[in-house]
Amino acid sequence: MAEENRTADRRRAERRRAERRVAGPKIKVTKQDIMNVAKDIQWNGQLPNWTTVVEGREFPARPLVLQAAKVSDTNPTTAHEAVMILSDLGFEVRYKGTIIPPEDLPN
């Protein structure tokens, strides 16, 4: 029974990841782009709800992705789309400080 539940959970998680890729944002960044921007980014304000951790430092998800993609802050990419990008690249994503597993991210 427990093994069936784990298998079903894995299938649901993979299906959600596939759905996110199809409907995913149009911004293209690499893991290295994110890491390069994280070295130089300065964030002095309060962290927003959605954040990510890069090399032990916590950053706001959307501004980090937008800077890595070299697009304007007025870009229509949402925080949810930014965390999908970060999660797909293998970064830890947090909501209000709580780690969110990739399968639980919003679509």
N, C-alpha and C positions, 0 to 999 in steps of 0.2 A: 504494500500500500504506500509506504513512504517513498519507495523508489518510483512508483507511478506518479506521485505528486511532484517529485523533483523533475522527472522527465517532462511532465506537462508544463511545469513552471519554465523549464528551459525552452520549450517550444514556443510558449507565449512570449518570452523575452526576445527570442530570435525573430518572431513575427513582428513585434513592436519595433525592433531595430530596423527590419526591412521596410516597414511602413514609414519610419522616420527618414530613411535614405531616399525613398521615392518622393516624399513630400517635403524633403529637407530644404534648408535654406540654400540660396544660390552663392553664398560666400565661399570662397575656396582658400583655405589656409592649411598649413602643415603643422605637425607637432613642433618642428624646428622654428617655424615662424612665431608660434606662441611662446616658446622658450626664449627666443631672442628678444621679443618685446617685454617679457616678464623681467628680464635683467635690468631694463632701463625705466620701466613704468614707475611713477610715483603716485601713490593714492593717499591723500591726506584726509579725505572725508570719511564719513561713516560708511562701512561696507553695505552694499545693497543686499537684498534677500538671497540672490543667486551668486555664488562665488565658486572659485576653483583654487586648487592648490598646485603651485608650480615650484619645484625645488624647495619645498618647505615653507613657502610664503603664500598667504591667501590673497587673492585678487578678485575684483569684481568681474564677473563672467563676460557681460556684454562689451564693456569698454576694452577689455583685453582682446577679445576676438576682433572687434572693429579696428583697433590699432594694428593688430597682426595682419589683417586683410588690407590695410592701408586705404580704408574708406572713411567717409565723414561720419561724425556722431549723429547726423540726421538720417543715416541709412535706416531703412525700415526693419532691419533685423531685430527681432525681439530677444529678450533675455532667455526665453525658452529655447529659441533656435540656437542661441549662443551656447547654452549648456548642452544641447544635443551635439553640437560640433565638438565641444571639449570632451564630452564623454566618448564620442566615437574615436577621438584621437588618443584615448586612454587616460585622460586626466580625471582626478577625483573631483566630483561636483558636490557642492553643499547647498542646502536651502536653510537659511537662518542658522548656520553653523552645524547642521546635521548632515552627515554624509548620505547621499541619495544613490542607491544602486542604479545602474543603467536601465534595468527593466522597469523601474518605478518613475522614470522621468516622464514629464508630460509630452504628449504628442505634438 
